[in-house]
Amino acid sequence: MFHGTMFHVERLCIKPSGKRRGQSLVEFVLFVTILFVMLAGVVDMGALLNAHLAVTYAARQGALSAAAAGNAAVADCDALGAIAAGLGPYAGLTITRISIYQPGSDGLPLGGLGGSAYADVYAGDPGCVSLVSAPPAQAMNWSPAQRTPAFTPPAMLGVEIDYTYTWQTPLIATGSLSVVDHVVVPLTPG
């Protein structure tokens, strides 16, 4: 009796109905579509985080280069060159503003984030063509000659990079995302 029941169950499994095959196909298509949308989102978020890390690294390199140059006339040019070298080409990443600023005790620019009261502000990512002088600035309110390295209290220098990231896959989001990163380093005598 047990053997006959087993045979009967096997026979039912071998002959699926036509409705079951169509249902399986629809379920498979829905699953694959959802999987591709999730994969596109993971790839796009990964690219955004990679761009964010590249900008943070470039800001750090720019700040360290400007701090090492101290109050030399080429300090801004050193910073801009280090930022350009640190960034390289990134898809979807556009630098809109670079600011070399005097930070307050909170590490933000004096006058607030995005302020230019104590900052040299450059549009976009101009790099530095001439090693003698930096490209023209939008605002020149903290020239390298005004930067006085000191141990006590420690003098600080900050670099702020404003950028936009354009989404690579239109399945998740469209348009762009504006982000601001900043780094502060000590401006100590060399």
SVG drawing of the C-alpha trace seen along z (x, -y; Angstrom):
<svg xmlns="http://www.w3.org/2000/svg" viewBox="-4 -89 64 91">
<polyline fill="none" stroke="black" stroke-width="0.4" points="0.0,0.0 2.8,-2.4 4.5,-1.6 1.4,-2.4 0.9,-5.8 4.5,-6.7 3.9,-5.8 0.8,-7.9 2.6,-11.0 5.4,-10.6 2.9,-10.4 1.3,-13.7 4.7,-15.5 5.7,-14.3 2.6,-15.8 2.3,-19.4 -0.6,-21.3 -0.2,-24.1 -1.3,-26.8 1.6,-25.9 4.2,-26.5 2.8,-29.9 2.8,-30.9 6.4,-29.9 7.4,-32.0 5.6,-35.1 7.2,-34.6 10.7,-34.2 10.3,-37.4 9.2,-39.3 12.1,-38.0 14.7,-38.8 13.3,-42.3 13.4,-43.0 16.9,-41.5 18.2,-43.8 16.7,-46.9 18.4,-46.0 21.7,-45.3 21.5,-48.7 20.9,-50.4 23.9,-48.7 26.2,-49.6 25.0,-53.2 25.4,-53.6 28.8,-51.9 29.9,-54.5 28.6,-57.3 30.5,-56.1 33.7,-55.6 33.4,-59.2 32.9,-60.4 36.0,-58.6 38.0,-60.0 36.9,-63.6 37.7,-63.1 41.1,-61.8 41.7,-64.7 40.6,-67.3 43.1,-65.7 45.9,-65.8 45.1,-69.4 45.0,-70.5 48.3,-68.7 50.0,-70.3 48.8,-73.8 49.8,-73.3 53.2,-72.1 53.7,-75.1 52.7,-77.3 52.6,-81.0 54.5,-80.6 52.9,-82.2 52.5,-78.8 50.4,-77.3 47.1,-77.5 48.6,-76.2 50.1,-73.3 46.7,-72.5 44.8,-72.8 47.4,-70.6 47.2,-67.9 43.4,-68.0 43.4,-67.6 46.0,-64.7 44.0,-63.0 40.7,-63.1 41.5,-61.9 38.6,-61.1 35.4,-59.9 32.2,-59.3 29.3,-61.4 31.5,-63.6 31.7,-67.3 33.7,-69.6 31.8,-72.9 33.9,-74.8 37.1,-74.5 37.7,-76.6 40.9,-76.9 39.8,-78.4 40.7,-79.4 38.6,-77.1 37.0,-78.0 37.2,-75.9 34.6,-73.6 36.6,-72.9 34.1,-74.7 35.0,-77.9 34.8,-81.1 31.5,-82.5 29.9,-79.1 30.0,-76.2 30.1,-77.6 31.3,-81.0 34.1,-82.9 34.9,-85.6 38.2,-83.9 38.8,-81.8 40.2,-81.6 37.5,-80.2 38.0,-78.7 35.3,-77.8 35.2,-74.2 38.5,-72.3 40.9,-74.7 44.0,-72.7 47.2,-74.8 48.8,-75.5 51.5,-77.8 53.5,-76.8 54.2,-80.4 50.6,-81.5 47.2,-79.9 44.4,-80.5 42.1,-83.5 39.9,-83.0 36.2,-84.0 37.1,-85.3 40.6,-86.0 40.0,-86.6 42.8,-84.5 45.9,-84.7 48.9,-82.4 50.8,-85.5 48.1,-85.8 48.6,-82.2 50.8,-82.1 52.0,-78.6 52.1,-78.1 52.4,-75.3 50.6,-77.0 47.8,-77.5 47.9,-75.3 47.0,-77.2 44.7,-75.2 43.9,-75.1 40.9,-73.7 39.9,-72.6 36.3,-72.4 35.2,-70.7 31.7,-71.1 30.7,-68.7 27.7,-67.1 27.2,-63.5 25.0,-62.5 23.3,-59.1 24.6,-56.6 21.5,-54.3 18.1,-56.0 16.4,-53.0 17.0,-54.2 17.2,-58.0 17.6,-60.7 19.3,-64.1 22.2,-64.8 23.2,-65.0 25.1,-68.0 27.6,-67.2 30.2,-69.2 33.3,-67.6 35.9,-69.3 39.2,-68.5 41.1,-70.4 44.8,-69.9 47.3,-71.8 49.3,-74.6 52.5,-74.0 55.9,-75.6 58.0,-73.4"/>
</svg>
